[in-house]
Amino acid sequence: MLIQLDIMVRTLCLLIGFGWFTQQGARLGDVTLAANHILLQFVAFSAFFLDGIAYASEALVGAAAGARRVNVFNTLVRKTTILAAIVALALSASVYSFGQTLIHVLTDLDTIRLATTQALPFAAAYILVSFMAFQLDGIYIGVTRTRDMRNAALASLGIYIGAGWLLTDNWENTGLWLAFICFILARACTLGALYPRLVKSIER
């Protein structure tokens, strides 16, 4: 029951984060809102692949942790993370290289095309770094350290919104995307900081 509650809180933080991103984009005007909506489709598409690897990691490392096989656990973490990094790099490069073509398919409005193209590198950067948070979420769920995952999500949300207010006021949509990237990096960094404690819990 507590595990499910922790996951629900984590998911709620993510929904609030994405909702706040959309709301702030709307404050910057209809063109920015539409441009960000298109780019979020690229982010969501990439998430299907990275989530799939995270789900596989969750099952594999969970089994190793349950058997107290630390060496196997570490090997699985390393190999699945390398795979996730390669996939994230491929997805990011594809979005950056072919994104403009897809943008022209998705909208015929020049103003939206221009705004979307300008923010495209930030969406590609988000996809590139996002694999770390996906992987760590899967690992923490696999070893049922969901309380740490929940706390990391809450802290990251606070960092994200605080950074968002400052960056958006100064750099508008560029600042909003930078804050959004900070959100995913904050999730990875907070979970990474707690990772040694996770490994020690398996060794006991």
C-alpha positions, 0 to 999 in steps of 0.5 A: 500500500505504501509503495503504491502511494509513493508511486502515486505521489511521484506520478502526481509530481510529474503531472504537475510538472508537465501541467505547469510547463503547459500553463507557463507556455500559455502565458507566453502566448498561443504561438508558444503554447502550440510550439511547445505542444508539438515538441512535447509530442516528441518528448512523449514519443521518446518516453515510450522507448526509455520507459520500456528499458526502465520497466525491463531494468525494474524487473531484472534488478529487482530479482537480483536485489531480492536474491542479494546478488550485488555483483549481478545487480551492479552488472544489470544496472550498468548494462541497462543504463548503457543501453538506455543512454544509447537509445536516448542519444539516438532519439535525441539525434533523430529529433534534432536532425528530422524534427524540422521536417516533422514540424512542417508535417504537423503544422502549416502555420509559419509562426508556429513552425518558426517558434517550434524550430527555435525550441527544438534543440532544447527538446532534443537536449531534454530527451538526451538527458532524460534516460538517467531519471527513467533508469533510476526510477525503474531501479528504485521501484525494482528494489522497492525504495519508493520512498526515496523516489517520492522524496526526490520527485517532491524536491525536484518539483520544487527546484523546477518551479523555482527555477522556472519562475526565474528563468521564464521571467528573464528568457521566456520560452527559452527559460521555460525549456531550461527549467524543464531540463532542470526538472529532469536533471534534478530528478536524476541528481537527487536519486543519484545522491541516494543511490549509494544508500540503495546499494548498501541496503542490498548488501545487508 
